[in-house]
Amino acid sequence: MAMLTMLTMGTLLLSLTTAFAPNCSHVDRRYHDACEAASVLEDVYFRGGLDFPAYKGSDLWRVGEALQATVDYAAYSGDTSTFEAIVETIHKRRPWYMIEVLADGSWDDSSWWVLAYIRAHEVFGSSSTNYIGDARRVFDHVWEKAHSTETCGGGVWWSSKNSYKNAVTNELIIACAARLYLAGQGDEYLHIASQQWSWFERSGMMNEQGLINDGLNIDSANLSHCTNNGGETWTYNQGVIIGAAAALFKATNTTSYVEYASKLAKAVLASSLVDARGILTESCGDACNEDGKQFKGIFVRNLRYLIDTSALSQEDRDRFCGFLAINAASMLANDKTSDGRFGGFWQGPVDTSSNKNDFTNTTDATTQTSALDLLLAQCA
């Protein structure tokens, strides 16, 4: 009886997964590669939203990232019917209260889910599934617990330990608040986004090369005095604030946001974050940990958001689109296995040796998500 039950459940899981898999033969040619990447992400890793075998425990934020990439695919390709079912299934397993519990005071982890659910609301609506309500509740919880003006003159803490104010968490707050405002959730969110932007600009997190470092050092003798810690200039530290700027432009029609984002994007392209061939590369190269493998996808996704703004010059748009095309071509030619899985080092090759480990260029759900982000970021 137990064996029969296991077989029945296995058959159910397989049938649901098969039903959820996208039919790439009917997708616009522009999104065919993205469809194949999304199919692997859902079939191998998400399994129709019923299982997250590649994501456990502290990997909560990367599930949120994969969810947003999935919704972005539905938005760009127009294949909403297949993926709406997947997103609904994941939402049932990750409602707002589960996100708060699983994040356990990691405010950036929570905020990735806010962005994912806002995006789901934008694409699918919230008539049957209250994506926007959950996004708002998680954001409000983070803002209430994390915001502090006593240290560094403002901003939010990275976690409930209240010991570090870093770039990405503060950038996420701006992006989330701006997009909640755009989703019709109230003027208070635009106020938060604008307030946070002003603080971020004067925080000192941008260095002399025009890149965003990891965070701030706090002067223990004067808590209001904080300085750039000279930490890594991870690509997602650049990407999230670029996307936040694009959202604030859309909310206010203030072109200075686009000018800031464009200047930052060009600083990235001129830095060591891009190799001699024009390929986006983390400082960890082909030996990044699971977090680092996600970062580049976040950058290119947000660069696409900037490209889509009306205030970006044609010259900058052409430059950024060309950069994305070079990266996608390299990844498709050099960093893809025969069964459609992508590595995280877009110069390639994928490590298929028996000695591979988490710090080599292997394939997993994280690298597949970043690959999908890059393929979707291509300009039409």
Helices and strands as residue ranges (DSSP letters): H 2-20, G 24-26, G 29-31, H 32-40, I 41-46, G 57-59, H 60-77, H 80-93, H 96-103, H 107-124, H 131-146, H 167-182, H 187-202, E 216-218, E 226-228, H 235-252, H 255-269, H 292-307, H 314-334, H 365-376
